[in-house]
Amino acid sequence: MKELIDSSKKIIVFSGAGISTNSGIPDFRGEGGLYERVQDKYDLPYGEAIFDLNYFDSNPHPFFDLSREIVFHNAQPTLCHKWLARLEEEGRIAKIITQNIDRLHRKAGSQAVLECHGGYDKGRCRSCGMEYDFENYEKDIQHGRVPHCRCGGVVKPNVVFFGESLPEEFFHVWENPPRGDLLLVLGTSLNVRPAADLALKFTGLMPSILVNLEVTDHDNRFTHVIHEDLDSFVKSLGN
């Protein structure tokens, strides 16, 4: 395993919530995970409503209160985040594709990052469509307030909600996959589509390693499968 990773020159990484749990950010779907927690905290009809457009339009306050935790939480990149950033510094990362919106890859120093579920860097008014940079509504997010456009509409960050299309860059990578010699899939059960389909597409193009605490429905698609904590995995490589 270590030899395969050490000999790889252009690694494609696909990461999920499991890469950030050691930072104190809970998994979304696990027992005691984010969806279970927010359903109770905000009295939601169901946990996923926090990322449902119809619910957001009727009551955006829970999403922005949660956003304060995600964006301004004191979470620091994990050992695994830092290891990937170091590989990128060495010129050995072709692309990091992440399902996460916690910005920890970028905080660790990685730049070749595709956030396939969007993020907070830009937002758009739900009423008139005016686009805003993060700096325009950062203070509102920081204080858990609902940011408003000059027209009075709610400014929604470009986080992809259920039913929304993924960013154009995702489909560009789908149609024009980067050249790689190893696929690392880290901390995801590969159940959220269409993002997971991209990772699975890569399994047919190159050797692949899946590292996830739990067994997934797709373990047999990978060259190597390890069920282990990600930071422990990185330490086992001598990093």
N, C-alpha and C positions, 0 to 999 in steps of 0.2 A: 504493500500500500504506500508506504513512505517513498519507496523507489519510484513508483508510478507518478506520484505528485512531484517529487524532486526533478524528474526527467521531463515534466511537461512544461512547455514554453508559452502556450496560449490557452489559459484556463477560462472556461465559461462557468460562472457561478450563478446559481439560482437559490435565493434565500427566502425563508419564511419566518414566522413569528418565533420559532424555536431558537433562532440566533440571538434574540434579544431578551429572552426570559431571565438570563443571568444578570441583566441590567435592572431587573425589577419590574419589567413591563410584562404583564400577564399574557399568556396565549389567549386567543380569541374564543376558541371553541372547547377547550378542555374544561374539566370539572373545576369550578371556581374561577373560570376564565373571564375575560372581559365582558362577553355578552351576558353571562349570568350575573355578573356584578352590576352592570349598568341597568339591567332590567329591574333589579330590586331598587337601586339607588334612585332612578328617575321615574319609577312606576311605569315603565314602558309596556305596551301590549305584548311585545316579544323582544328579545335582546337585539336582534338584527335591525330593529326599527331605528336605532341610532344612526344607521347608514341608509335609511330609506327616504327617498326624495319626497314622497307624499307626506310622511310623518314630519320630515324636516320643514316642509313648507307650512305645516300647521303649528309646529312647535320646534323652532331651531335651538332653543336654549340648552337642551341636554347635549347636543353635538358640540356646541362651543364650550361648555363646561368641561367636557371630556377632552376637547382640543387643547385646553390649557394644560391638562396633565400630559398629553402626548408631546406637545411642542416645548413646554417650559419645565417639564419634569426634570429632576436632577440626574436623570439616567446618563450613564457614561458608556461608551462603546465597550463591548466585551473583548476578551482575549481573541476570540474568533474574528470579530470585526477588525481588530488591529492587525491580525495576521494577514487577512486579505488585503488590507491597505499596504502592508509591507510587500506582499507579492506584486501589487500594482507598481510600487516604487521600483521593483526589480524588472518591470516590463513583462511580467508573466501573466497578467490578467487581460483577457480579450474583452470581457464585459461582466459586470455584476448586475443581474436582474433580480430585483427584490419585490416581494409582495408587501413589504412593510412601508408604513408612512411615518416612522419614528425618526427618520433622518440620521440614524446612528452610523450608517455606512459613510455618509459624507462627513459626519463629525469625527470619524476615525481617520479621515484623510483620503478615502477613496473618491475618485472623480469619474471613472468610467461606469457610472451607475444609471440604470434605467429603473425608475420607480413605476412599476406597471400598474399600480393602483393610485397613481397621481400623488399629489402632495400639497403643501401649503404655500409654495413659492408665489403662486398667483391665484387670484380668485375672480369670480364673475358675479355681477348683480343678477339675481333671479328675476328681476322685473324688466330692466332695460338692456341687460347684457353687457354693460360697461365692464371692462377688465381692470383689475387692480393688482398692483404688486403687493407682496407680503408686507412691505414697510408701511403701506397705507392702512393696514388693519391689524398690524402686529400688537399694538397696545390693547385693542379690544380682545384679541385672543389671549393675551397675557393675563387679563383680568376676568376672563370667562364671559365677556359681554358679546352680544350679537352685533357684528359690524353692519353698518348701513351705507348704502350708496347715497349720493347727493339727491337721487330721485326718491329716496325713501325705502327702496327695496333692500332686501337682505343680500349681503355679499357672501356667497358660498365659496370657500376654498376649492381648488381643483382636485380634491380628494374624490376618487371614483366611488360613487354610491351604487347600490344594487340597481341594475337596469341601465346604467350609464355605460357609454362606450369607453374602452381603455384609450390611453393616449396614442396619438399617431405614431410616436416612436416605437411603441410596442408592435404595431402592425408592420412597420418598416423592418424591424428585427425579424419578425416572423417571415417576411418575404425575402429578406437579405440577411440570413444568419451569419454572424461573425465566424471567421475561421478559428477553430479551436482544436486542441489535441486532447482535452480532458474536460468532462463535465462534472462539477461539484454541486450537488443538490443538498442544501443544508437547512435543517430545522423546519421542514414542511411535510405535511401528510399528502400534499398534491391533490387536494379535494376541491380547491377553489378554481373554477374555470372562468374564462379561457386561459388565465395565466399559467396554470399547471400544464395545459396542453403544450405550451411552448417548451417547457422543460422536458416533457416526455418526447417531444419531437427530436430534441437533441440527442436522446439516448440512442437513436439509430445511426447517428453520425460519428460517434467517437466513444472511447472508453468512458465509463461513468461511475461515480461513487455517490451513494446516497447515505447521508448521516442524519438520523432522526431518532429521537428517543423511542417512539412507538413504531410498531409494524405498520406499513402502509399497504394499500391495495395494489401498489405498483412496484413492490420490491423486486419482482421477477424481471423487471425491465432493465435493471441496472447490472453493471459488471461486478460491482462490489457493494454490499450493504452492511452498514454498521449501526447498531442501535445503542447509542451512547450520547451522553451530554456533550455538546459541541466543544466547550472549553476543555473538557477532559480529552476529547479527540485531538485537539490542537496540541495539547501538552504531550500526548503520546507520540507525536511527530517530532518532539524535541524543540518545540517553538514556545 
